[in-house]
Amino acid sequence: MTVMTRWLDHDEQQTWRAFLAASRALTDTLDRELQRDAGMPHAYYEILVRLSEVPGRRLRMSELADLTGSSRSRLSHAVARLETAGWVRREECPTDRRGQVAVLTEAGFAALTAAAPGHVEGVRRHLFDALSPAQVDQLRRISETLVAHLTGS
């Protein structure tokens, strides 16, 4: 049985390449700025943000990995670095002896609070300021559609 490849047409190819280039450029720019201004990569910032948004500033490591879109081993490595910085600590999970909980420390919350204004300004400057309100709405709707399609939610 022969399977026909559904090749991208010219417009689809241009759209795909523009999407990849824009995603990479935005991610790379924001990561460089966070490294320069706050001494942390965007992945660490995202961990601190996720912990700051939940009651008690604590999450099971497995849930944190899911929320950040990270593998468990990659998250464990990142949390180890954040522990060394004094920004996160790990605790045993009270309901599951095998599980661990990541907890945002006061020092971690302070680092996040210091980094957030510059990062938010970067997101605004590099993304939202370049788009019209209608384009922002379109981008949100397109992104939500893709997430729902890719995650089945």
DRENMI-475041 format. One record per residue: x, y, z of N, C-alpha, C in turn. Coordinates in steps of 0.001 Angstrom, whole numbers. Layout:
<sites>
X|Y|Z|X|Y|Z|X|Y|Z
...
</sites>
This chain:
<sites>
831|-1177|0|0|0|0|880|1247|0
648|2135|-932|1416|3367|-1048|686|4494|-338
1427|5203|496|850|6337|1213|1279|7611|497
311|8440|179|612|9705|-477|1009|10744|568
2131|11376|347|2557|12454|1227|1787|13709|852
1219|14339|1847|508|15596|1616|1519|16737|1783
2252|17048|717|3273|18083|762|2639|19436|1035
3413|20288|1660|2948|21650|1898|2997|22428|586
1957|23221|344|2013|24083|-834|2877|25300|-493
3077|26171|-1446|3984|27310|-1258|3553|28179|-66
2277|28517|16|1799|29359|1114|1948|28664|2461
1644|27384|2526|1803|26631|3770|3275|26563|4188
4144|26342|3223|5581|26288|3516|6075|27630|4059
5648|28714|3434|6038|30052|3893|5499|30317|5301
4258|29916|5546|3652|30103|6871|4389|29288|7926
4685|28036|7605|5407|27160|8528|6766|27744|8883
7502|28173|7878|8842|28717|8130|8778|30029|8904
7792|30857|8612|7640|32119|9346|7287|31837|10812
6395|30858|11028|6014|30481|12391|7228|29993|13176
8019|29105|12579|9224|28597|13245|10212|29716|13547
10462|30569|12564|11427|31654|12747|10958|32617|13838
9682|32977|13827|9153|33902|14836|9212|33281|16223
8823|32013|16340|8842|31334|17639|10257|31264|18197
11189|30864|17360|12591|30768|17806|13156|32129|18175
12920|33124|17327|13469|34458|17581|12914|35046|18881
11611|34891|19105|11013|35423|20326|11543|34689|21549
11564|33376|21501|12052|32582|22627|13520|32889|22919
14335|32939|21885|15762|33228|22064|15983|34625|22636
15237|35600|22151|15380|36980|22624|14996|37087|24096
13857|36517|24464|13416|36581|25856|14376|35825|26773
14892|34696|26300|15843|33932|27100|17135|34728|27320
17652|35338|26258|18869|36159|26388|18655|37301|27371
17507|37959|27284|17236|39085|28178|17136|38632|29636
16464|37515|29889|16379|37003|31259|17753|36610|31786
18555|35982|30938|19920|35615|31351|20719|36874|31710
20640|37866|30842|21400|39099|31044|20908|39878|32266
19603|40029|32391|19040|40914|33409|18782|40245|34754
18495|38935|34748|18112|38271|35991|18981|37059|36322
19906|36708|35418|20798|35585|35683|20116|34236|35673
19025|34125|34899|18341|32829|34819|17801|32616|33417
17796|31373|32969|17170|31082|31681|15642|31104|31809
14986|31231|30684|13526|31287|30677|12910|30042|31312
13519|28889|31132|12988|27651|31720|12934|27750|33248
13931|28358|33871|13936|28515|35330|12888|29535|35747
12772|30606|34974|11751|31620|35244|10366|30973|35226
10110|30132|34249|8811|29465|34124|8525|28583|35335
9522|27895|35847|9341|27075|37052|8969|27959|38231
9685|29053|38411|9394|29965|39522|7992|30551|39396
7601|30927|38176|6258|31470|37951|5202|30443|38336
5344|29219|37843|4345|28186|38123|4213|27938|39619
5331|27910|40317|5273|27711|41768|4639|28913|42467
4892|30110|41970|4354|31313|42617|2844|31424|42475
2272|30737|41499|850|30888|41196|-57|29910|41935
494|29000|42704|-327|27993|43380|-299|28222|44896
-1376|27794|45571|-1417|27944|47031|-213|27266|47694
368|27946|48636|1522|27408|49351|2803|27422|48546
2706|27902|47285|3880|27954|46399|4590|26612|46332
3811|25542|46182|4368|24189|46159|3587|23332|45183
4323|22475|44471|3724|21534|43523|4506|20236|43530
3783|19135|43307|4468|17866|43081|5366|18030|41863
6499|17408|41896|7450|17505|40784|6812|17038|39482
6029|15962|39530|5401|15447|38306|4416|16467|37722
3664|17127|38575|2720|18143|38104|3456|19358|37548
4533|19743|38209|5342|20861|37738|5947|20547|36369
6392|19331|36182|6931|18923|34876|5860|19050|33801
4654|18595|34108|3565|18695|33136|3233|20151|32813
3158|20989|33833|2802|22394|33631|3845|23161|32824
5097|22774|32974|6170|23472|32263|6525|22811|30940
5861|21684|30635|6139|20987|29384|7532|20390|29351
7998|19978|30498|9358|19456|30627|9313|17972|30973
10362|17266|30584|10473|15881|31029|10788|15894|32520
10502|14802|33182|10768|14734|34613|12262|14840|34916
13082|14241|34072|14531|14308|34319|15056|15724|34077
14576|16384|33046|15004|17763|32786|14561|18681|33919
13319|18494|34392|12833|19308|35502|13661|19061|36757
13976|17799|37034|14768|17467|38215|16123|18172|38172
16741|18197|37004|18023|18891|36833|17861|20389|37085
16806|20980|36521|16565|22423|36694|16303|22745|38163
15490|21929|38816|15191|22173|40227|16451|22035|41076
17330|21117|40719|18604|20993|41443|19394|22294|41338
19419|22899|40166|20111|24189|39996|19432|25284|40816
18091|25271|40812|17342|26270|41575|17532|26069|43078
17717|24833|43496|18022|24552|44905|19390|25134|45272
20359|24947|44396|21699|25477|44635|21666|26993|44788
20798|27646|44009|20645|29099|44100|19850|29512|45336
19205|28545|45993|18396|28851|47168|16992|29325|46821
16567|29131|45576|15270|29633|45109|14146|28612|45246
14497|27346|45303|13513|26264|45434|14098|25249|46397
13223|24575|47126|13660|23429|47931|12717|22276|47625
13226|21068|47807|12400|19878|47621|12026|19316|48983
10797|18818|49036|10315|18154|50238|9697|16829|49826
9646|15909|50765|8966|14644|50512|7473|14923|50374
6834|14204|49500|5392|14339|49312|4683|13677|50493
3792|14391|51175|3138|13807|52352|2179|12664|52020
1701|12597|50786|722|11563|50427|1322|10406|49641
2581|10536|49230|3211|9502|48410|4702|9498|48719
5174|8467|49342|6587|8410|49764|7561|8518|48603
7132|8095|47415|8040|8141|46260|8103|9532|45635
7071|10336|45867|6996|11641|45223|7720|12727|45993
8026|13792|45274|8632|14961|45887|7828|16191|45499
7934|17208|46343|7260|18471|46126|8328|19548|45979
8170|20401|44967|9041|21564|44817|8361|22743|45503
9124|23477|46303|8593|24597|47069|9402|25849|46725
8700|26913|46368|9349|28191|46092|9738|28839|47418
11007|29167|47568|11485|29808|48795|11242|31315|48716
11411|31975|49842|11300|33445|49859|12350|34067|48938
13554|33499|48943|14604|34011|48049|14213|33810|46589
13584|32680|46278|13117|32423|44918|12020|33381|44515
11097|33650|45439|10025|34592|45152|10603|35993|44938
11610|36348|45715|12260|37649|45543|12966|37731|44187
13622|36650|43773|14289|36635|42465|13261|36764|41340
12146|36078|41486|11076|36172|40492|10500|37579|40459
10247|38143|41616|9701|39499|41703|10651|40510|41063
11933|40307|41226|12918|41209|40623|12991|41027|39112
12839|39794|38635|12963|39505|37202|11700|39839|36412
10552|39755|37053|9272|39864|36342|9068|41165|35572
9329|42334|36143|9060|43565|35378|9830|43638|34055
11087|43282|34067|11879|43299|32841|11396|42275|31830
11039|41098|32328|10557|40047|31429|9222|40443|30806
8310|40951|31623|7002|41361|31101|7175|42480|30078
8075|43407|30352|8330|44474|29387|8885|43897|28088
9749|42889|28179|10277|42241|26982|9182|41553|26180
8286|40845|26865|7166|40194|26172|6310|41253|25482
6020|42326|26193|5208|43395|25610|5911|44006|24385
7176|44345|24544|7928|45011|23474|8113|44107|22252
8457|42843|22489|8806|41952|21378|7611|41231|20759
6488|41177|21468|5322|40476|20933|4138|41419|20765
3590|41894|21857|2329|42624|21795|2425|43977|21108
3534|44690|21304|3669|45999|20647|3767|45881|19133
4157|44723|18632|4294|44519|17183|2972|44128|16525
1939|43855|17325|668|43362|16799|-463|44345|17073
-1451|44319|16206|-2670|45094|16443|-3533|44324|17448
-4516|44977|18063|-5416|44251|18962|-6105|43070|18263
-6469|43233|17013|-7101|42128|16271|-6115|40975|16085
-4847|41283|15822|-3838|40230|15660|-3575|39515|16981
-3600|40253|18095|-3430|39624|19409|-4557|38626|19639
-5782|39025|19324|-6924|38125|19472|-6772|36902|18570
-6349|37119|17332|-6147|36009|16400|-5059|35063|16902
-3964|35629|17393|-2862|34808|17896|-3328|33963|19076
-4084|34545|19997|-4606|33794|21133|-5505|32658|20656
-6429|32950|19744|-7354|31922|19269|-6616|30817|18505
-5664|31188|17674|-4875|30188|16946|-4079|29328|17931
-3453|29962|18908|-2654|29226|19891|-3522|28287|20709
-4692|28733|21137|-5600|27873|21888|-6057|26685|21047
-6321|26926|19769|-6726|25843|18868|-5619|24809|18740
-4386|25261|18566|-3259|24338|18436|-3029|23547|19712
-3096|24215|20860|-2906|23508|22130|-3979|22447|22313
-5229|22805|22040|-6325|21837|22186|-6126|20653|21234
-5714|20932|20001|-5492|19870|19022|-4344|18951|19443
-3257|19543|19897|-2061|18770|20209|-2133|18037|21541
-2928|18564|22469|-3010|17934|23787|-4299|17149|23982
-5222|17289|23042|-6492|16570|23161|-7405|17160|24207
-7142|18400|24593|-7994|19019|25632|-8964|20018|25035
</sites>
